[in-house]
């Protein structure tokens, strides 16, 4: 896979593209198959490297996966789950953080699990302590080994009451995947309630789980002895849809995103409209376009759902460089997610980072010395530059900046973008982008 993209920017992106299943759901739905005693069918699966990584990890544990029949469909047969070799897990996982989510299901199926050293995008601490604490609450025993962590459950796993210090998506997924087959009732407070979490709950219910989502971020799970398979169409990727919408705004383009759904994107659509972008919704997708008028600046704070999600922040910041006046972005989810703006500065953007909580309510990073607020002055013309992708969402944002900039840019490390954006070079072709891979 080539990892340098040479982009000749300055032209509007115009055309029609499709988004399929959400990256943040599909990999977890695949992990859920480990809990099943029958075959599972997952539809709408995107061609992204995360899916290949999770497929490899599941196959190491004895799950048979067939993806040859239809485009975007996976058949998973978990009837012969087995323990994998430590070195194989490490080699397949790479920088993925999925192995930690295998633990609950593997403890139920095999009585033990192993976690190698974990990677992931370098956008904050993202500690796995949340996960380990959750697993201990259910009765797991965690032992540190030179090559990673070994988990066992000498007395099985039992339901418990858990209150998360922060509504973490990963920790909520961990609780769900562990509690569904634990003995007794689990009550999770301060849970994440993202659309992808609710879709995972829908899958688990299809399998035979008893889960109720109550008010004030409370989820109750009654453990069951057995789970069957599922047949499920994954919800569309709202992050990818929002990313292409920002590309339409930044390049003064017009993009129809087939598969985009209004309900999961309402916080984004409100912001898109406030800035001055236009959208039109139909049963098949959403059209996003730049009207040609001057865009307006705004004050924005990222938050967990139902707030403005952090994954939309980076592509939006590129569009905000083209608005009139001062925009303020306060990042409250990941403490280091504004680091990508340095390269935008090299392209001509005027962005100042601050340690203070600007433009919103105080957050947990306010006294921790993190540069987590940004002031963006616009509009500033962007010019081509040589830039290196820092992480998945930052990488796509650099791609948007390169497409919006006058002149030629070289974007290094684009292999990271393949983790979450399927066939993105085909989509660039469909939108008339001028670029070369090499």
C-alpha positions in Angstrom: 0.0 0.0 0.0 1.5 3.3 -1.1 1.6 5.8 1.8 2.1 9.2 0.0 -0.6 11.2 -1.6 0.3 14.1 -3.9 -2.6 16.4 -4.1 -3.2 19.3 -6.5 -5.7 21.4 -4.6 -7.9 24.4 -5.1 -10.8 22.8 -7.0 -14.3 22.1 -5.5 -15.2 18.5 -4.8 -18.4 17.7 -6.6 -20.2 14.3 -6.9 -21.8 11.4 -5.2 -20.2 8.9 -2.7 -21.5 6.2 -0.4 -20.8 5.5 3.3 -21.4 2.1 4.8 -21.3 0.6 8.3 -19.8 2.6 11.1 -16.2 1.7 12.0 -17.0 2.3 15.6 -19.8 -0.3 15.5 -18.6 -3.0 13.0 -15.5 -4.1 14.9 -17.5 -4.4 18.2 -20.3 -6.3 16.4 -17.6 -8.7 15.1 -16.3 -9.2 18.7 -19.9 -9.9 19.9 -19.9 -12.9 17.6 -17.5 -14.6 20.1 -20.3 -14.7 22.6 -22.6 -16.6 20.2 -23.1 -20.4 19.8 -24.5 -20.0 16.3 -23.4 -18.3 13.1 -23.7 -14.5 12.8 -24.3 -12.4 9.7 -23.1 -8.8 9.6 -24.1 -6.6 6.6 -22.9 -3.1 5.5 -19.3 -3.9 6.5 -16.8 -1.4 5.0 -13.5 -2.3 3.5 -11.2 -0.8 6.1 -8.0 -2.1 7.8 -9.7 -2.3 11.2 -12.1 -4.9 9.9 -9.1 -6.9 8.5 -7.4 -6.7 11.9 -10.4 -7.9 13.9 -11.1 -10.6 11.3 -7.5 -11.8 11.8 -7.8 -11.8 15.6 -11.1 -13.7 15.6 -9.7 -16.3 13.2 -6.7 -16.8 15.6 -9.3 -17.7 18.2 -11.0 -20.2 16.0 -13.8 -18.1 14.5 -14.5 -19.0 10.8 -15.1 -15.9 8.7 -16.5 -15.9 5.2 -16.5 -12.6 3.4 -16.5 -13.9 -0.2 -20.2 -14.2 -1.0 -21.4 -10.6 -1.2 -19.9 -7.2 -1.0 -20.0 -5.8 2.5 -21.2 -9.0 4.2 -19.4 -11.1 6.8 -20.5 -14.6 7.9 -18.9 -15.4 11.3 -19.0 -19.0 12.7 -17.8 -19.0 16.4 -18.7 -22.6 17.3 -15.1 -23.7 17.7 -13.5 -20.8 19.7 -10.0 -21.6 21.1 -7.2 -19.8 22.8 -4.7 -18.1 20.5 -0.9 -17.9 20.9 0.4 -14.7 22.5 2.8 -13.9 19.7 0.1 -14.3 17.1 -2.3 -11.9 19.0 0.5 -9.3 19.2 1.4 -9.6 15.5 -2.2 -9.3 14.3 -3.3 -6.6 16.7 -0.6 -4.1 15.6 -1.8 -0.7 16.9 -5.5 -1.8 17.3 -7.0 -1.6 20.7 -9.6 -4.3 20.0 -7.9 -7.1 21.9 -9.0 -5.6 25.2 -12.7 -6.0 24.1 -12.2 -9.7 23.4 -11.5 -10.3 27.1 -15.1 -10.6 28.4 -16.3 -12.9 25.6 -13.2 -15.0 25.9 -13.4 -15.3 29.7 -17.0 -16.6 29.1 -16.1 -19.0 26.4 -12.6 -20.2 27.5 -12.0 -19.0 31.0 -8.9 -17.0 30.1 -7.8 -14.1 27.8 -4.6 -12.3 26.9 -4.0 -8.6 26.1 -0.7 -7.6 24.3 0.7 -4.1 24.6 -1.9 -1.8 23.1 -1.6 0.9 20.4 -4.3 3.0 18.8 -4.4 6.6 17.6 -2.0 8.9 19.5 -4.6 11.5 20.5 -4.7 11.2 24.3 -4.0 8.8 27.1 -6.9 6.5 26.4 -6.0 4.3 29.3 -7.1 0.7 29.4 -7.4 1.0 33.2 -11.1 1.6 32.7 -11.4 -1.7 31.0 -9.3 -3.7 33.5 -11.2 -2.1 36.5 -14.5 -3.1 34.8 -13.3 -6.7 34.3 -12.1 -7.0 37.9 -15.6 -5.8 39.0 -17.1 -8.9 37.3 -14.6 -11.2 39.0 -11.7 -11.3 36.5 -8.1 -11.8 37.8 -5.5 -9.7 35.9 -1.9 -10.9 36.0 1.0 -8.9 34.5 3.3 -10.8 32.3 6.4 -9.6 30.4 4.5 -9.9 27.1 1.3 -8.4 28.3 -1.7 -9.2 30.6 -3.3 -12.6 31.3 -6.8 -12.6 32.5 -8.6 -15.5 34.2 -12.0 -15.9 36.0 -11.5 -18.7 38.6 -15.1 -18.3 39.9 -16.7 -17.2 36.6 -18.0 -13.7 36.0 -20.9 -12.2 38.0 -23.1 -9.2 37.5 -22.2 -6.0 39.4 -22.9 -2.3 39.9 -20.5 0.0 38.1 -20.4 3.8 37.8 -18.0 5.1 35.2 -16.0 8.2 36.1 -16.5 9.4 32.5 -19.1 8.1 29.9 -16.4 6.2 28.0 -17.5 4.4 24.8 -14.8 1.7 25.2 -15.6 1.0 28.8 -19.4 0.9 28.1 -18.7 -1.6 25.3 -16.6 -3.7 27.7 -19.4 -3.8 30.3 -22.0 -4.8 27.7 -19.9 -7.6 26.1 -19.0 -8.9 29.6 -22.3 -8.5 31.4 -24.6 -10.3 28.9 -23.4 -13.7 29.9 -22.4 -12.9 33.6 -24.4 -14.4 36.4 -27.1 -12.0 37.7 -27.9 -8.4 37.0 -25.4 -5.6 36.0 -26.2 -1.9 36.4 -24.0 0.5 34.6 -24.2 4.2 35.5 -22.8 7.1 33.5 -22.7 5.0 30.4 -22.0 6.2 26.9 -25.2 6.3 24.8 -23.7 6.9 21.3 -25.7 5.6 18.3 -23.1 2.9 17.8 -23.6 1.7 21.5 -27.3 1.5 20.9 -26.7 -0.5 17.7 -24.4 -2.9 19.6 -27.2 -3.3 22.2 -29.6 -4.1 19.4 -27.3 -6.8 18.1 -26.9 -8.3 21.6 -30.7 -8.3 22.0 -31.1 -10.2 18.7 -28.7 -12.8 20.2 -30.8 -13.3 23.3 -29.5 -10.7 25.7 -31.8 -8.8 28.1 -30.7 -5.1 28.2 -32.7 -2.0 29.1 -31.5 1.6 28.4 -32.9 3.8 31.1 -32.8 7.6 31.7 -29.7 9.5 32.9 -27.2 7.2 31.2 -28.2 4.0 33.1 -28.1 0.6 31.4 -29.3 -2.6 33.0 -28.2 -6.0 31.8 -29.7 -9.3 33.0 -27.2 -12.1 32.4 -28.3 -15.1 30.3 -26.7 -18.6 30.0 -26.6 -18.7 26.2 -26.5 -16.4 23.2 -27.4 -17.3 19.7 -26.3 -15.7 16.4 -27.5 -12.5 14.8 -28.3 -11.0 11.3 -27.7 -7.3 11.4 -27.2 -4.3 9.0 -24.7 -2.0 10.6 -25.7 1.7 11.1 -23.9 4.1 8.6 -20.7 5.8 9.6 -21.7 9.3 10.8 -18.1 10.3 11.2 -17.2 9.5 7.6 -20.4 11.3 6.4 -19.4 14.4 8.5 -15.9 14.3 7.2 -17.0 14.5 3.5 -19.5 17.2 4.5 -16.6 19.3 5.8 -14.7 18.6 2.6 -17.6 20.0 0.6 -17.5 23.2 2.8 -13.7 23.6 2.7 -13.4 23.2 -1.0 -16.6 25.1 -1.9 -18.0 21.9 -3.3 -21.2 19.9 -3.5 -21.2 16.3 -2.2 -24.1 13.8 -2.0 -23.3 11.3 0.8 -25.4 8.2 0.1 -26.1 6.3 3.3 -25.8 9.3 5.6 -28.7 9.4 8.1 -30.1 12.5 9.7 -30.9 11.3 13.2 -27.4 10.3 14.3 -26.0 13.5 12.7 -28.3 16.1 14.2 -25.6 17.8 16.3 -23.3 18.0 13.2 -26.1 19.3 10.9 -26.9 22.1 13.4 -23.3 23.2 13.3 -23.0 22.9 9.6 -26.1 25.1 9.1 -24.8 27.7 11.7 -21.5 28.1 9.7 -23.5 28.7 6.5 -23.3 25.3 4.8 -26.5 23.9 3.2 -27.8 20.4 3.3 -30.8 18.5 1.8 -32.0 15.2 3.3 -33.8 12.4 1.4 -34.4 8.7 2.1 -31.1 7.7 0.5 -28.7 10.1 2.0 -27.7 13.8 2.6 -26.4 16.3 0.1 -24.0 18.9 1.5 -22.9 22.0 -0.3 -21.2 25.5 0.0 -23.6 28.2 -1.1 -20.9 30.5 -2.4 -21.6 33.1 0.4 -19.1 33.9 3.2 -19.1 31.3 5.9 -19.7 32.4 9.6 -17.5 31.7 12.5 -18.8 30.0 15.7 -18.1 28.8 19.2 -18.1 25.0 19.5 -17.5 22.5 22.3 -17.0 18.8 21.7 -18.7 16.3 24.0 -20.0 12.8 24.3 -23.3 12.0 22.6 -25.7 13.7 22.3 -23.1 16.5 22.0 -20.9 17.4 19.0 -18.6 14.4 18.7 -14.9 14.8 18.9 -14.3 12.8 15.7 -16.1 15.6 13.7 -13.9 18.3 15.3 -10.8 17.8 13.2 -12.3 17.9 9.7 -14.5 20.8 10.8 -11.5 22.8 12.0 -10.2 22.8 8.4 -13.6 24.2 7.2 -13.5 26.8 10.0 -10.2 28.3 8.6 -12.4 29.5 5.7 -15.0 31.3 7.9 -15.1 35.0 8.6 -14.0 36.1 12.0 -12.8 34.2 15.1 -14.0 30.6 15.8 -13.4 28.9 19.2 -13.2 25.1 19.5 -13.1 23.6 23.0 -12.1 19.9 22.9 -13.4 18.1 26.0 -13.1 14.4 25.0 -9.4 13.8 24.1 -6.8 16.1 25.6 -4.3 16.1 22.7 -6.7 16.1 19.7 -5.8 19.7 18.6 -2.1 18.8 18.0 -2.8 18.3 14.3 -3.4 22.1 13.8 0.4 22.7 13.7 0.6 21.4 10.1 -2.5 23.6 9.2 -0.5 26.6 10.4 2.3 25.6 7.9 -0.4 25.7 5.2 -1.4 29.3 6.1 -4.1 28.7 8.7 -4.1 31.1 11.8 -4.8 28.9 14.8 -3.8 29.6 18.4 -4.0 26.8 21.0 -4.8 27.5 24.7 -4.6 25.5 27.9 -7.7 27.2 29.3 -11.3 26.1 28.7 -12.5 28.7 26.2 -16.0 29.3 24.9 -17.8 26.8 27.1 -18.1 25.2 30.5 -15.0 24.1 32.4 -13.9 20.5 31.6 -11.7 17.9 33.1 -8.6 19.1 31.2 -8.8 22.7 32.4 -6.2 22.4 35.2 -4.1 19.7 33.6 -1.9 21.9 31.3 -3.3 20.4 28.0 -3.6 22.5 24.9 -7.3 21.7 24.4 -8.9 25.0 23.2 -8.3 26.5 19.7 -9.0 30.0 18.3 -9.2 30.0 14.5 -9.0 33.3 12.6 -10.4 33.3 9.1 -10.8 33.3 6.3 -7.2 32.4 5.4 -6.2 31.0 2.0 -4.4 27.7 2.4 -1.4 26.8 0.4 0.1 23.5 -0.5 2.7 21.9 1.9 4.4 18.7 2.8 2.6 17.2 5.8 2.5 13.9 7.7 -0.6 12.2 9.0 -0.7 12.1 12.8 -3.8 9.9 13.4 -6.9 8.7 11.6 -9.2 11.7 11.8 -6.3 14.2 11.7 -5.1 12.5 8.6 -8.4 12.9 6.8 -8.4 16.5 7.9 -5.0 17.0 6.3 -6.4 15.5 3.1 -9.3 18.0 3.2 -6.8 20.9 3.8 -4.6 19.7 0.8 -7.7 19.6 -1.4 -8.8 23.1 -0.4 -5.3 24.6 -0.7 -3.9 26.3 -3.7 -0.9 24.4 -5.2 0.5 21.0 -4.6 0.7 19.1 -1.3 2.4 15.9 -0.3 0.5 14.0 2.4 2.7 11.3 4.0 1.4 8.3 6.1 -2.0 7.9 4.4 -2.1 4.3 5.4 -3.5 5.4 8.7 -6.6 6.9 6.8 -7.4 3.4 5.5 -8.2 2.4 9.1 -11.5 4.3 9.0 -12.3 5.5 5.5 -13.0 2.8 3.0 -12.0 3.2 -0.7 -11.3 6.8 -0.1 -9.1 7.1 -3.2 -12.1 5.8 -5.3 -14.3 8.4 -3.6 -11.8 11.1 -4.4 -12.0 10.0 -8.1 -15.8 10.2 -7.9 -15.5 13.8 -6.6 -13.1 14.9 -9.3 -10.1 15.4 -7.0 -6.7 15.9 -8.7 -4.2 13.6 -6.9 -1.6 10.8 -7.3 -0.8 7.9 -5.0 2.9 7.0 -4.9 
